Amino acid sequence: MADPTPAEIERFIAQGLACEHLDVQGDGQHFFATIVSAQFEGASRVVRHQRVYAALGDRMREQIHALSMKTLTPAEWAASPDAAATQHH
């Protein structure tokens, strides 16, 4: 089975989680995702990560060996320096 691409991981996450902003970078083995979703409102970081893993499902165990995440609500994203740098999306 081929290693997943960042675009495939974005698609998998987006299918299972409504995202306002989603960016995945990676090399086929290690990935870093910035995920902004209103579904994170009121949720701890652990619960936010569980929601992402649930969206990825079995793919997480089978294909994606190292995924680091930054999970933000829309308000947290709007206040973050990263948001200003990516307004072109």
C-alpha distances in whole Angstrom, upper triangle without the diagonal:
4,7,9,12,15,16,13,15,18,18,16,19,22,21,22,25,27,27,30,28,25,23,20,20,17,15,12,13,16,17,21,22,25,26,29,30,33,31,32,36,37,34,34,31,29,29,28,25,25,25,22,20,21,20,16,16,14,11,13,13,9,8,12,13,16,18,22,24,27,28,31,34,35,38,37,35,38,40,37,37,34,35,37,35,33,35,34,31
4,6,9,13,14,11,13,16,16,15,18,20,20,22,24,26,26,28,26,22,21,17,17,14,12,9,11,14,15,19,20,23,24,27,29,32,31,31,35,37,33,33,30,29,29,27,24,25,25,21,20,21,20,16,17,15,12,14,14,11,8,11,13,15,17,20,22,25,27,30,32,33,36,35,33,36,37,34,35,31,32,34,32,30,32,31,28
4,7,10,12,10,10,14,14,14,16,19,19,20,22,24,23,26,23,20,18,14,14,11,9,5,7,10,11,15,16,20,21,25,26,29,28,28,32,34,31,30,27,26,26,25,21,22,22,19,17,19,18,14,16,14,11,12,12,10,6,8,10,12,13,16,19,22,23,27,29,30,33,32,29,32,34,31,31,28,29,31,29,27,30,29,26
4,7,8,6,7,10,11,10,13,15,15,17,18,21,20,22,20,16,15,11,11,9,9,6,8,10,10,13,14,17,18,21,22,26,25,25,29,31,28,28,25,24,24,22,19,20,20,16,15,17,15,12,14,13,9,10,12,10,7,7,10,12,12,15,16,19,21,24,26,27,30,29,26,29,31,28,29,25,26,28,26,24,26,25,23
4,5,5,6,9,10,11,13,14,16,17,18,20,19,21,18,14,12,9,9,7,7,6,9,10,9,12,12,15,16,20,21,25,25,25,28,31,28,28,25,25,25,22,20,21,20,17,17,19,16,13,16,16,12,13,15,14,10,10,12,13,12,15,16,18,20,22,25,25,29,27,24,27,29,26,26,22,23,26,23,21,23,22,19
4,5,5,6,9,10,11,12,14,16,16,17,16,17,14,11,8,5,6,6,8,7,10,10,7,9,9,12,13,16,18,22,22,22,25,28,25,25,22,22,23,20,17,19,18,15,15,17,15,13,16,17,13,13,16,15,12,10,13,12,11,12,13,15,16,19,21,22,25,23,21,23,25,22,22,19,19,22,20,17,20,19,16
4,5,5,6,9,10,10,12,15,15,16,14,16,13,10,9,7,8,9,11,11,13,13,11,12,11,13,13,16,18,21,21,22,25,28,26,26,24,24,24,21,19,20,19,15,16,18,15,13,16,17,14,15,18,17,14,13,16,15,14,15,15,17,18,20,22,22,25,24,21,23,26,23,23,20,20,22,20,17,19,18,15
4,5,5,6,9,10,11,13,14,16,15,17,15,12,11,9,11,11,12,10,13,13,11,13,12,15,14,17,18,22,21,22,25,28,26,26,23,23,23,20,18,19,17,14,14,16,13,10,13,14,11,12,15,14,11,11,14,15,13,16,16,18,18,21,22,23,26,25,23,26,28,26,26,22,22,25,23,20,22,21,18
4,5,5,6,8,10,11,12,14,13,16,14,10,9,7,9,10,12,10,12,11,9,10,9,12,12,15,16,19,18,19,22,25,22,22,20,19,19,16,14,15,14,11,11,13,10,8,11,12,9,9,13,13,10,9,12,12,10,12,12,14,15,18,20,21,24,23,20,23,25,23,24,20,21,24,22,19,21,21,18
4,6,5,6,9,10,10,11,10,12,10,7,7,6,9,11,14,13,15,14,11,11,8,10,9,12,13,17,16,17,20,23,21,22,19,20,19,16,15,16,14,11,12,14,10,9,13,15,12,12,16,16,14,12,15,15,12,13,12,14,14,16,17,18,21,20,18,20,23,21,22,18,18,21,19,16,18,18,14
4,6,5,6,9,10,11,11,13,12,9,10,10,13,14,16,15,17,17,14,14,12,13,12,14,15,18,17,18,22,25,23,24,22,22,21,18,17,17,15,12,13,14,10,9,13,14,12,13,17,16,14,14,17,17,15,16,15,17,16,18,19,19,23,23,20,23,25,24,25,21,21,24,22,19,20,20,16
4,6,5,7,9,11,11,15,14,11,12,11,14,15,17,15,16,16,14,14,12,14,12,15,15,18,16,17,21,23,21,22,20,19,18,16,14,14,12,9,10,10,7,6,9,11,9,10,13,13,12,11,15,15,13,15,14,16,16,18,19,20,24,23,21,24,26,25,26,23,22,26,24,21,23,23,19
4,5,5,6,8,8,12,11,9,10,10,13,15,17,16,17,16,13,13,10,11,9,11,11,14,13,14,17,20,17,18,16,16,15,12,11,12,9,7,8,9,5,6,9,12,10,10,14,15,14,12,15,15,12,13,12,13,12,14,15,17,20,19,18,21,23,21,23,20,19,23,22,19,21,21,17
4,5,5,6,6,10,10,8,10,11,15,17,20,18,20,19,16,15,12,12,9,11,10,13,12,14,17,20,18,20,18,19,17,14,14,15,11,9,12,11,8,9,12,15,14,14,18,18,17,16,19,18,15,16,14,15,13,15,15,15,19,19,17,20,22,21,23,20,19,22,22,18,19,19,15
4,6,8,9,13,13,12,14,14,18,19,22,20,21,21,18,18,15,16,13,14,13,15,14,16,19,22,20,22,20,20,18,16,16,15,12,11,12,11,7,9,11,14,13,14,17,18,17,16,20,20,17,19,17,18,16,18,18,18,22,22,21,23,26,25,27,24,22,26,25,22,23,23,19
4,7,9,13,14,12,15,15,19,20,23,21,21,21,18,18,15,15,12,13,11,13,11,13,16,19,17,19,18,17,15,13,13,12,9,8,9,8,4,7,9,12,12,13,16,17,17,16,19,19,16,18,16,17,15,16,16,18,21,21,20,23,25,24,27,24,23,26,26,23,24,24,21
4,6,10,11,10,13,14,18,20,23,22,22,21,18,17,13,13,10,10,8,10,8,10,13,16,14,16,15,16,13,11,11,11,8,7,10,9,6,9,12,15,15,15,18,20,19,17,20,19,16,17,14,14,12,13,13,14,17,17,16,19,22,21,23,21,20,23,23,20,21,22,18
4,7,9,10,13,15,19,21,25,24,25,23,20,18,15,13,10,9,6,8,7,10,12,16,15,17,17,18,15,12,14,14,11,10,14,13,10,13,15,19,18,18,22,23,22,20,23,22,19,19,16,15,13,12,11,12,15,16,15,17,20,20,22,20,18,21,22,19,19,20,16
4,5,6,10,12,16,19,22,22,23,21,18,16,12,10,7,6,5,7,8,10,12,16,15,17,16,17,16,12,13,15,12,10,14,14,11,14,17,20,19,18,22,23,22,20,22,21,17,17,14,13,10,10,9,9,13,13,12,14,17,16,19,16,14,17,18,15,15,16,13
4,7,10,14,17,20,24,24,25,23,19,17,13,11,8,5,5,8,10,11,13,16,16,18,17,20,18,14,16,18,15,14,17,18,15,17,20,24,22,21,25,27,25,22,25,23,19,18,15,13,11,10,9,7,11,12,10,11,14,14,16,14,11,15,16,13,12,14,11
4,7,10,13,17,20,21,22,20,16,14,10,8,6,5,7,10,12,12,14,18,17,19,17,19,18,15,16,18,15,13,17,18,15,17,20,23,21,20,24,25,23,20,23,21,17,16,13,11,10,9,10,8,12,12,9,11,14,13,14,11,9,12,13,10,10,11,8
4,7,10,13,17,17,19,17,13,11,7,6,5,6,9,12,13,13,16,19,18,19,17,18,18,14,14,16,14,11,15,16,13,14,17,20,18,17,21,22,19,17,19,17,14,13,11,10,10,10,12,11,15,14,11,14,16,14,16,12,11,14,14,11,12,13,10
4,7,10,14,15,16,14,10,8,6,5,7,9,12,16,17,16,19,22,20,21,18,19,19,16,15,18,16,13,16,18,15,15,19,21,18,17,20,21,18,16,18,16,12,12,10,10,11,12,14,14,17,16,12,15,17,15,15,11,11,14,13,10,12,13,10
4,7,10,11,12,10,7,6,4,6,8,12,14,18,18,18,21,23,21,21,18,19,20,16,15,17,16,13,14,17,14,13,17,18,15,14,17,18,15,12,14,12,9,10,9,10,12,14,17,17,20,18,15,18,20,17,17,14,15,17,15,13,16,16,13
4,7,9,11,8,6,5,6,9,12,15,18,22,22,21,24,26,24,23,20,21,22,19,17,20,19,16,17,20,18,16,19,20,17,16,18,19,15,13,14,12,10,10,10,12,14,17,20,20,23,20,18,20,22,18,18,14,16,18,15,14,17,17,15
4,6,7,5,4,6,9,12,14,18,21,24,24,23,27,29,26,25,21,22,23,20,18,20,20,17,17,20,18,16,19,19,16,14,17,16,13,10,11,10,9,10,12,14,17,19,23,23,26,23,21,24,25,22,21,18,20,22,19,17,21,20,19
4,6,6,7,10,12,16,18,22,24,28,28,27,30,32,29,28,25,25,26,24,21,23,23,19,19,22,21,18,20,20,16,15,17,16,13,11,11,10,11,13,15,18,20,23,26,27,30,27,25,28,29,25,24,21,23,25,22,21,24,23,22
4,6,7,11,13,17,18,22,24,28,27,26,30,32,29,28,25,24,25,23,20,22,22,18,17,20,19,15,18,17,13,13,14,13,9,8,9,9,10,13,15,18,21,24,27,28,31,28,26,29,30,27,27,23,25,27,25,23,26,25,23
4,7,10,13,17,19,22,24,28,27,26,30,31,28,26,23,22,24,22,19,20,21,18,16,19,19,15,17,16,13,12,12,12,8,7,6,6,8,11,14,18,20,23,27,28,31,28,26,30,30,27,27,24,26,28,26,24,28,27,25
4,7,10,14,16,20,22,26,25,23,27,28,25,24,20,20,22,20,16,18,19,16,15,19,18,15,17,17,14,12,13,14,11,8,7,5,6,8,11,14,17,20,24,25,28,25,23,26,27,24,24,20,23,25,23,22,25,25,23
4,6,10,12,16,19,22,22,20,24,25,23,21,18,18,19,17,14,16,17,13,13,17,16,13,16,17,13,11,14,14,11,8,9,6,5,6,8,11,14,17,20,22,24,22,20,23,24,21,21,17,19,22,20,18,22,22,20
4,7,10,13,16,20,20,18,21,23,20,19,15,16,18,15,13,16,16,13,13,17,16,14,17,18,16,13,16,17,15,11,11,8,6,5,6,8,11,14,17,19,21,18,16,19,20,17,17,14,16,19,17,16,19,20,18
4,6,10,12,16,16,15,18,20,18,17,14,15,16,13,11,14,13,10,12,15,13,12,16,18,15,13,16,18,15,12,13,11,7,6,5,6,8,11,14,15,18,15,13,17,18,15,16,13,14,17,16,14,17,18,15
4,7,10,14,14,13,15,18,16,16,13,15,15,12,11,15,14,11,14,16,15,15,18,20,18,16,20,21,19,16,17,14,11,9,6,5,6,8,11,12,14,12,10,13,14,12,13,9,10,14,13,11,14,15,13
4,6,10,11,10,13,15,14,14,12,14,13,10,10,13,11,9,12,14,12,13,16,19,18,16,19,21,19,16,18,16,12,11,7,6,5,6,8,10,13,11,9,13,14,13,15,12,11,15,15,13,15,16,13
4,7,9,8,10,13,13,14,12,15,14,10,12,14,12,11,15,16,14,16,19,22,21,19,23,24,23,20,22,19,16,14,10,8,6,5,5,6,9,9,7,10,12,11,14,11,10,14,15,13,13,16,13
4,5,6,8,11,11,13,12,15,13,9,12,13,10,10,14,14,13,15,18,21,21,19,23,25,24,21,23,21,17,16,13,11,8,7,5,6,10,10,9,12,14,14,17,15,13,17,18,16,16,18,15
4,5,6,9,10,13,13,16,13,11,14,15,12,13,16,16,15,18,20,24,23,22,25,28,27,24,26,25,21,20,16,14,10,8,5,6,9,10,10,12,14,15,19,17,15,19,20,18,18,20,18
4,6,8,8,11,12,13,10,8,11,12,9,10,14,13,12,15,17,21,21,20,23,25,25,23,25,23,20,19,15,14,10,10,8,9,12,13,13,15,17,18,21,20,18,22,23,21,21,23,20
4,6,5,8,9,10,8,6,9,11,9,10,13,13,13,16,18,21,21,20,22,25,25,22,23,21,18,16,13,11,8,7,6,9,10,10,11,14,15,16,19,18,17,20,22,20,21,23,21
4,6,9,10,13,10,9,13,14,12,14,17,17,17,20,21,25,25,23,26,29,28,26,27,25,22,20,16,14,10,8,6,8,9,10,12,14,15,16,19,19,18,21,23,21,21,24,22
4,7,10,12,10,9,13,14,13,15,18,18,18,21,23,26,27,24,27,30,30,27,28,26,23,21,17,16,12,11,9,12,12,12,14,16,17,18,21,21,20,23,25,24,25,28,26
4,7,8,6,6,10,10,10,12,14,15,16,18,19,23,23,21,23,26,26,24,24,23,19,18,15,13,10,10,9,13,13,13,15,17,18,18,22,21,20,24,25,24,25,28,26
4,5,5,6,9,10,11,13,14,15,17,19,20,23,23,20,22,26,26,23,23,21,18,16,13,12,10,10,11,15,15,13,15,18,18,18,21,20,21,24,25,25,26,29,27
4,6,5,6,9,10,11,12,14,16,17,18,21,21,18,20,23,23,20,20,17,14,12,10,9,7,9,11,15,15,13,14,18,17,16,19,18,19,22,23,22,24,27,25
4,5,5,6,9,10,11,12,14,15,16,19,19,16,17,21,21,18,18,16,14,12,11,11,10,12,14,18,19,16,18,21,21,20,23,21,22,26,26,25,27,30,27
4,5,5,6,9,10,10,12,14,15,18,19,16,18,21,22,19,20,18,16,15,12,13,10,12,13,16,18,16,18,21,21,21,24,22,22,26,27,26,27,29,27
4,5,5,7,9,10,11,13,14,17,18,15,18,21,20,18,18,17,14,12,10,9,7,9,10,13,15,13,14,18,18,17,20,19,19,23,23,22,23,25,23
4,5,5,6,9,10,11,12,15,15,12,14,17,17,14,15,13,10,10,7,9,7,10,13,16,18,16,16,20,20,19,21,19,20,24,24,22,24,26,23
4,5,5,6,9,10,10,13,14,11,13,16,17,15,16,15,12,13,11,13,11,14,15,18,20,19,19,23,24,22,25,23,23,27,27,25,27,29,26
4,5,5,6,9,10,13,14,12,15,17,18,16,17,16,14,14,12,13,10,12,13,16,18,17,18,21,22,21,24,22,22,26,26,24,25,27,24
4,5,5,6,9,12,11,10,13,15,15,12,14,13,10,11,9,11,9,12,13,16,19,17,17,20,22,20,23,20,20,24,24,21,23,24,21
4,5,5,6,9,9,7,9,12,12,10,12,12,10,11,10,13,12,15,17,20,22,21,20,24,25,23,26,23,23,27,27,24,26,27,24
4,5,5,8,10,9,11,13,14,13,15,16,13,15,14,16,14,17,18,20,23,22,22,25,27,26,28,25,25,29,29,26,28,29,26
4,5,9,9,9,12,14,14,13,15,16,13,15,13,15,14,16,17,19,22,21,20,24,26,24,27,24,23,27,27,24,25,26,22
4,7,6,6,9,10,10,9,12,13,11,13,13,15,15,18,19,21,24,23,22,25,27,25,27,24,24,28,27,24,26,26,23
4,5,6,8,9,11,11,13,15,13,16,16,18,17,20,22,24,27,26,25,28,30,29,30,28,28,31,31,28,30,30,27
4,5,5,6,8,9,12,14,14,17,18,21,20,23,25,27,30,29,28,32,33,31,33,30,30,34,33,30,32,33,29
4,5,5,5,7,10,12,12,15,16,19,19,22,24,26,29,28,27,30,32,30,31,28,28,32,30,28,30,30,26
4,6,6,5,7,9,9,12,13,16,17,20,22,25,27,26,25,28,30,27,29,26,27,30,29,26,29,29,26
4,6,6,7,10,11,14,16,19,20,23,26,28,31,29,28,32,33,30,32,29,30,33,32,30,33,33,30
4,6,8,11,12,16,18,22,22,26,28,30,33,31,30,34,35,32,34,30,31,35,33,31,33,33,30
4,6,9,10,14,16,20,21,24,27,29,32,30,28,32,33,30,31,28,29,32,30,28,31,30,27
4,6,7,10,13,16,17,21,24,26,29,26,25,28,30,27,28,24,26,29,27,25,28,28,25
4,7,10,13,17,18,22,25,27,30,27,26,30,30,27,28,25,27,30,28,27,30,30,27
4,7,10,14,16,19,23,25,27,24,23,27,27,24,25,22,24,27,25,24,27,28,25
4,6,10,12,16,19,21,23,21,20,23,24,21,22,19,21,24,22,21,24,25,22
4,7,10,13,17,19,21,18,17,21,21,18,19,16,18,21,20,19,22,23,21
4,6,10,13,15,17,14,13,17,18,15,16,14,15,19,18,17,20,21,19
4,7,10,12,14,11,10,14,14,11,13,11,12,16,15,15,17,19,17
4,7,10,12,9,9,13,13,12,14,12,13,16,17,16,17,20,18
4,6,8,6,6,9,10,9,12,11,11,14,16,14,16,18,17
4,5,5,6,9,10,11,14,13,12,15,17,16,16,19,17
4,6,5,6,9,10,13,12,10,13,15,14,13,16,15
4,5,5,6,9,12,13,10,13,16,15,15,18,17
4,6,5,6,10,10,9,12,14,14,15,18,17
4,5,5,8,8,6,9,11,11,11,14,13
4,6,8,9,6,8,11,11,10,14,14
4,7,9,7,9,12,13,12,16,17
4,5,6,7,9,11,12,15,15
4,5,6,7,9,11,14,15
4,6,5,6,9,12,12
4,5,5,6,10,10
4,6,6,9,11
4,6,8,10
4,5,6
4,5
4
